[in-house]
Amino acid sequence: MEILEFGIHFGASQAAFSKYFSDSEIIGVDKNPYFKKFFSKNIRSLYCDVSNKHSLHLLREYLKGDMDIIIDDASHIPDHQLKTFLQTFSILKSKGIYVIEELDIFQSFPESYNKNFDNTESEIRNFLYLIKDKSPDIERTIKNKEILNLVENIEWVKILRGSYVVNNKNVSEIAFIKKK
């Protein structure tokens, strides 16, 4: 199994994946992978700036691979989540799962997460809800052609909510996207 995770911080989740999926290859990606505290022979760390489309493109070209699971737990900024999804969904295997964590955390920290963004909207979040709800209005609602091109490759979307509360708001919305 190949797991690609964006946003590794100290590498604790990579360590957990390594322990649980002992025969897997785990690739952690961060714009500062040097704070990592957990190491294993089946874990490697790579640099990528998720705010930069070209950096994501270079990572995709470097990996070339078929990932079983891709997890976006990086900046949580909707524009970055969208860029990461658009640039890396193609390296997800058929039947693979793409996870986007904290789809809605930007609403609790607009001063940090959305300085130049209307903090009541998220293009990636809106798109995923339209897919999840099987909305017939996808093509009328979503104007981004790159996003619309991915629709035919998505089998299903599930959006779940836990109980992570920040600034009196539950910001634990997590999207699971299964590729056809």
Secondary structure, DSSP 8 states (H G I E B T S, - for coil): -EEEEE--TTSHHHHHHHHHSTT-EEEEEES-GGG-----TTEEEEE--TT-HHHHHHHHHHH---EEEEEE-S---HHHHHHHHHHHGGGEEEEEEEEE--TTGGGT-HHHH-TTS-TT--HHHHHHHHHHTT-TTHHHH---HHHHHHGGGEEEEEEEE---EETTEE--EEEEEEE-
